[in-house]
Each structure stands twice: as C-alpha cells, then as structure tokens.
Amino acid sequence: MAQLLGEGGVAAVEHVLSEDFRHYRPEGLIRNKSEWLADISKSLLSLEGMQVEILHLLSDGDYVVIHTRRRLPDGKPGIVVVDILKITDGQFTEAWELVEPVASAEAHLTWWDL
C-alpha cells in the first residue's frame, strides 16, 4: 500500500497480481488485473497524501484480511475499508473490498430501516 501510494505507483504492485487476478466490489463490479490497475492509476492523484491506519491484519491459509481506516488530508471525509485477499503461489489472485464512509457509519447500523 505504501509503495502503491508512494513513488512506485501501480508498477509497485503489478508484479504481485496474478494474470487471472479478479477484484470484486459489493455492487457486483468485477475487474480483471488490467482494469483494476487502470482504475487505481486514475485515482492515485486524488489519493495523494492519504493516511492509512491498519486496524486489524488477519490471515488464514491462502487468505488475508486487512481492516484499515483511511484519511485524506485537509479534513476530507474518511473511510473504513476491509480488504479480503486470496494469495496463491505468492501472488494476489482475488480481492474483495468493502468501503464505508465514516460519516455515514451510524446510519448503517439500522440499514433495514432505510
């Protein structure tokens, strides 16, 4: 993450993604390696200066779960992210991402009333 957001950019992570890498989002969007790298590359400028605090890091077999809090500079809204990564032969093969804006977290405690 530090290399991706730092000087390395997408080149810093491209080699750790398998050729059949898949990234899954809650709304059903599934991106392959080239699509995900292109999306991240476009986003890097707007993420400049982002602080990432790792809250939990768990692993079980081929899976790693990372729970982070991410803040942009200048008081912009923060988010909490849970990434679930599948690692096979030293490369990321699948990733699931859940993002919740901190400002709306309380409303999500009663999502069934919305």
N, C-alpha and C positions, 0 to 999 in steps of 0.2 A: 504494500500500500504506500509506504514511504517513497519507494522508487518510482511508482506509478505517478504519484502526485508531485514528485520532485523533478529532478533534471532528466530522469530516464524516460518519462512518458510511457506510451504504450509499448515501446521497444523493450522496456524493462520487464514486462510481463508476458509478452507474446510467446517467448520460448517455453514458458511453463504451462501453456494451454495446449491440450491435445488437438490434433487436427479435426477430431469429431466433437470438440467442445460444444456444450449447449448451456445457455443461460436462460433460466426460467423466471418469469415475473408473475405476481399474483393475478394480474388481469388476463393471463393466458398467453402473453407475448413470449415467444421462444426465439432466441437469437443464436446463430452459429458463431464460430470464432471470428470470422472477418466482420460480421455485422456488429458484434459486441465491441470489438476493438475500434471500429469506425465510430460507434456511438460514444464510447469513452473518450476517444481522441477529440471529438467535437466539444465535449463537456469540460475538458481539462482547464481551459481558460477561465470559465466561470467558477471553477472549484479552487482557484489559486488562493493559497493561504488557509485552506481548510484545516482544522484541527481534528484529529481522530483520537478518541479515547477508547481503548479496549476495555470493556467491562467484564466480559467472560470469553474464555477460549477453551473449548471442549473438543475432545477427539474420541472417536470410537471406530476402530478398524480403518476403513477407507474414507471415513467422513470426519470433517472438521466443522465446528460451528463457531462463528465469531459474532459476538454481540458488541456493537460499538455505538458510541454517541459521537456525532459529527457536527461541528460548528464552523460556520463561515465567519470571516472577520466582519467587523463593523456592526455587530449585533443582529445580523440577519438570522432568520429562524433556524433552529437546529433540528436535527433528525436523529432518530434511533434506528439502527439497521441490524438485522440478523441475516447473516450470510451462512448458507449451508453449502459446503464444498465437498465434492467427491474427488478423491485423488487416486489415480491408478498409475502404477509404474513411474511415480514421481511427477506426474503432470495432472493438472486440473482437467477433469473430463466433464463435470457437470457442476452448475452453481444455481442455487435458488436464493432469491433476495427478497426480503420483506423490509419495507421502509415505512416508518411512521413519523410524521412531523410532531415534534414535542408539543407544540402549541395546541394541537387538536387531540392529544392523547386522552385527556379526561373524557371527551365526548365518545371515544371509542370503548369506554368501559360499559356503556349501555347501547351498543351498536344495534341491538334488536329493537330499540325504541325509535330509531332514526327513520 
